[in-house]
Structures are given as C-alpha cells and as structure tokens.
Amino acid sequence: MDALNLPDYSQRLRINLSSKQIFDPLRRKFVALTPEEWVRQNIVQHLFALGFPLGLMASEHPITYNGLQKRCDVVIFNRQANPCLIIECKAPQVAITQKVFDQIATYNMQLNVGYLIVTNGLRHFCCKIAANGKAEFLRDFPQPADVIGG
C-alpha cells in the first residue's frame, strides 16, 4: 500500500483467494484492504501510539442523520462512554476538500464532540470545537488527556 505521512506501524495482513485483508483491532476481524482502510488502520495505530486506548475507539460507528444511516470512520469515546473525537478517513488519492469537512460536521451534529480529525494519510487536519461551535485548527494531533481526560 501507499506510504503515508505517519510513522510505520506493523499491520496484520493476509491474502485469501479473492482479496487482500487487514486486521482491524477495533472490530476484531480482518476486513478488505482498501486505500481508505489502510489510512484508517494506520491512524488508529498512530492514535494508540499517542496514548489513546483501543478500548475507547470504534470503527464504522453508526449514526442516524435526517433519517439516513451513516457511519463515522472512527469515533473515540471518553471513560464515561461519551463520544469526544470523530475521525474521517479518505484514501491517499482523495483530496481533502470542503465537502469532506461538511461530511464530518454533519456527523458532529449528531455526536457533538469536542475534536475532529480529517485525514487522507498524507494530510491531517485536527480541530478543536470551541463552545461557540467554531473550529480551531490545531498544529498537531490532540493529546489523549485533552480529549478523554486523565
């Protein structure tokens, strides 16, 4: 798969008769290895390396928006099981556009988290959502203590 703008992480890969697969520790199963999934699994490993516990993360977290079923790529919860960070992943060849920010903002209308991350594995945009609803872009990934507490 493509090299990403993240440290290299050891991933569990396998090839079966019809596809390449990668192990998702959040869903606890092998899933199809698509470019977007490659980004998702590497960002999960990066956040784990920063100190976010895997037990507080969920892949493909379902939400309902305007009667439609949607899935957030990754959601991180605090220790009280409240969502506190949403991550939207795109394949490396997908540009991060306003449409992507609109997508994650839509998800946040349901989850009302304090942090958002949008990434295609090459570019990462991390935001803290202020009390007035405005997004403040961060220079780096947020720290676990800031997101989930101590």
N, C-alpha and C positions, 0 to 999 in steps of 0.2 A: 504494500500500500504506500501511498504518498508520505513523504516526510512532512512532519508538522512543526509548527513553531511552539513546541512543547518538549520537555525532556523525553528521552526514550524510555518507554515502560515495557516491561515484559508482558506480552499478551498471550493468552492461551488460544491458539488457533487450531483448527482441524479442517481437513478436506474430506468430504464424503463424495458419493458418486455424482451428485448434482450441483454442489456448491461449496464455497469456502465459508467457514463459520468462525466466529469469535465468541469467547465465553463472556457473558455479562454477569458480573458478580452480584448485581442488584436484582436481576430476575432469576439468578441461579440456574442459567441454562445457556446453551450455545444458540446463537442467533446468526442470521445471514450477515456476512461481512460485506456491507455496502460502504461506499466512501463516507456517508453520514455516520454510519455505525462506528467506523474507525475513529472518527472525530469524537463521538460520544464516549467510547471506551477510553480513549486517551485523556479526555478532560476529566472523566470520573477518576482515573488513576492519579491525575495531577492534583485534583482537589483532595483526594485521600492522602497523598504525599504532603499536602499543606496542613493536614490535620483534621479534615472533615471525616467523621466516621461513616463507613459504608452503610452501617445500620440506620443512618438518618437520611439516606438517599433513596430515591425511587426513580426508575426508568419508565418512560411511557406512562406517566401519571395521568389518569383520565380526569377530565373536567367537562362540564356542560356549559355551553355559551349560546345564548339565544336558541335554546332547544337542540343545538347541534353537539354531538360528541366530539371532543378534541382531546389531544394527548400532548402533554408537555414532555419534552425530551428527557429532562432530568429536573427533579424537584428535591431540594434539601429542606428537611424539617428540623425544628429545634427539639429539645428534650421533652417538651410538652406536646409533641406531635403536631405542632402548628407549622404550616409551610412558611419558609423565610427566604428562599432563594429559588429562582427559576432559571434554568439554562436552556437556551435554544441553540441547537447544533445544526450546521449545514455542511454539506460536502465541501472539500477544499476549493473546488472549481466554482462554487456558488458565491457570488458577490454578496457582501453584507450591505443591504440597501434599506431604505426607509420601510419598505414592505416587511422586512424581517423584524425591524423594531416594532412595527404596528402589530405583527403577529404576537410577539411576546407581551406587548402592552395589553392585548386582548386577553391573553391568559391571566395576566395580573389583575384584570378587572374582577376575576373570579377568586383568585388566591390572595390578593392583597399582601404581597411580600415586600420586604424592605430592600432586596437586592435582586438584580437581573444580570445575567451574563449571556451575551450573544457571541458565538464563535463559529468559524469555519475551519478551525485548526491552525490557520495561518494568521488570522487577525482575531483578537479578542477584545470585546467591549464589555466592561464591567461598570455597572451603575448602582448607586445607592439612591433609593427613592426617599425624598425628603417628606416631611409631614404635609407639605402643601401639594404633594403629588409630582413635583418636578424631579427629573432625573439628574443626578450629579455624577458625571463620569469620573471613574477612579483611575489612577495611574497603573494599578496592578490588581491582581485578584484580591478580593476581600479576605480577611483573616477569619478563621473559624470562631474565635472569641467574639468578634464583632457581629457575626451572622447568627450563630446558635447560642451564644453566651458561653460562660466559663464552665 
